[in-house]
Amino acid sequence: MEIERPDGRKLEYLVAGPDDGVPLVMHTGTPSAALLYQPMADAAARHGLRLVLYSRPGYANSTPQPGRTVADVVPEIVALLDHLGANRFVTAGWSGGGPHALACATLLPNWCAAAAVIAGPTPFGADGIDWLAGMGAENIEEFGAAAEGEAKLTPYLEAAAAELATVTADEVATALGDLVDAVDRNALTDDFATYNAASFRASVSTGISGWRDDDLAFVNDWGFDLATVKVPVAVWQGGHDRMVPFAHGQWLAEHVPGATAHLEPAEGHLSIVLTRFDAIVEELAAYLR
């Protein structure tokens, strides 16, 4: 499904769960697109929530929005919630979706009841963290290119996207290379591997603009101040994460006002969603009661 924005752009989305459920707006990772993983919808429904997924501008069928900041997600979500007839929601952001969930928590305090950041990064260049330390080789190269600008980043992503465009469930762990260790490789089986492979394929199905604009947004000013967050935020982070290392979760837990920390030494970037998503949703839903 799609909605049209005032500038003529299209925003792709999907909804699953009870029609009267409060929306759980899920910001997926980088790269990704609006694709249903049924256990997520089931977890949301168990706690009375309606799962709402969308493709950020430039991914799949959502029109690109060059130069967007992380904060620019907020009017997109407001438009989507207006379309759904909702003015109250909770939100979760996985990986590259984490900063976008934080934007909603910071800039929509009268709408957003609570937020969860799942393996999400800190602001680039934040004091007190070596941003690239502990990342797999591919992320070090990717974000090094992003920091140099679009001209350097574009050819890197075009080469990476060519591999993801046809990746299968059996190939996805190998395609992620140094970004996953044994914990996450073991998580990439069955339906979860099928979902991740399909999401990667969809994310680059119309080019790299969504992926490119995500990366550039991450390494530039996010457009809001994390210190001003006033709604409850939970930080979920795995110790085996080679995409967004453990130190990022520790930093967010220390610097987001009032954050609740769920630092899981035995989990990875992917496994934490597979094993903890129901608990993440349960905690979010509790703030609505």
Buried (B, 14 or more C-beta within 10 A) or exposed (E): EBBEBEEEBEBBBBBBBEEEBBBBBBBBBBBBBBBBBEBBBBBBBEBBBBBBBBBBBBBBBBBBBEEBBBBBBBEBBBBBBEBBEBEEBBBBBBBBBBBBBBBBBBBBEEBBBBBBBBBBBBBBEBEEBEBBEBBBEBBBBBBBBBBEEBEEBBEBBBEBBEBBEEBEBEBBBEBBEBBBBEBBBBBBEEEBBBBBBBBBBBBBBBBBBBBBBBBBBBBBEBBBEBEEBEBBBBBBBBBBBBBBBBBBBBBBBEBBEEBBBBBBEEBBBBBBBBBBBBBBBEBBBEBBE
